[in-house]
Amino acid sequence: MVYGIIQLINFAHEIYMIGAVALIVATVLGMWGWNTAVIVILALVFAIVYSCAYGFTVEKILNRCETHHVCPR
């Protein structure tokens, strides 16, 4: 999605959804009796890895799309 006069790409809502899924997973693990420290450590590692991979992928696809003008409008 492209918003605004300067054609700025906005994907902030995707990051909120990643956080929502992580909260649901942490809640389920807590209900299954997992240790809180283990849940926090797993959540941190997951959030770092997933956010980096997501950001890298989106940046590569959209940067190539916008700089080479090959994306459909």
C-alpha positions in Angstrom: 0.0 0.0 0.0 1.2 3.5 -0.8 0.0 6.4 1.2 0.4 10.1 1.1 1.6 12.8 -1.3 5.2 11.6 -1.1 4.2 8.0 -2.0 5.5 6.5 1.3 5.0 2.8 1.8 3.4 2.0 5.2 3.5 -1.5 6.7 3.2 -0.6 10.4 0.1 -2.7 10.8 2.1 -5.8 9.9 4.4 -5.3 12.9 1.4 -5.1 15.3 0.1 -8.4 13.9 3.4 -10.1 14.6 3.1 -8.9 18.2 -0.4 -10.1 18.5 0.5 -13.6 17.3 3.5 -13.7 19.7 1.1 -12.8 22.6 -1.3 -15.6 21.7 1.6 -18.1 21.5 3.0 -16.9 24.8 -0.4 -17.2 26.4 -0.9 -20.8 25.2 2.5 -21.8 26.3 1.8 -20.3 29.8 -1.5 -22.2 30.0 0.4 -25.4 29.1 2.6 -24.8 32.2 5.8 -23.6 30.6 8.2 -21.6 32.8 7.8 -17.8 32.4 11.5 -17.2 31.9 11.6 -19.8 29.0 8.6 -18.1 27.4 10.2 -14.7 27.6 13.5 -15.9 26.1 11.7 -17.8 23.3 9.5 -14.8 22.6 12.6 -12.5 22.4 14.5 -14.8 20.1 11.4 -15.4 17.9 10.7 -11.6 17.7 14.2 -10.7 16.7 14.6 -13.4 14.1 11.1 -13.0 12.6 11.2 -9.2 12.5 14.7 -9.2 10.8 13.6 -11.7 8.2 10.3 -9.9 7.6 12.0 -6.5 7.3 14.7 -7.8 5.0 12.2 -9.5 2.7 9.9 -6.5 2.5 12.8 -4.1 1.9 14.2 -6.3 -0.8 10.9 -6.7 -2.6 9.7 -3.2 -2.3 13.1 -1.5 -2.9 13.5 -3.5 -6.1 10.0 -2.8 -7.1 10.2 1.0 -6.5 13.7 1.6 -7.8 13.3 -0.5 -11.0 9.6 0.4 -11.6 8.7 -3.2 -12.2 5.8 -3.4 -9.7 2.2 -3.3 -11.0 0.3 -0.1 -10.1 
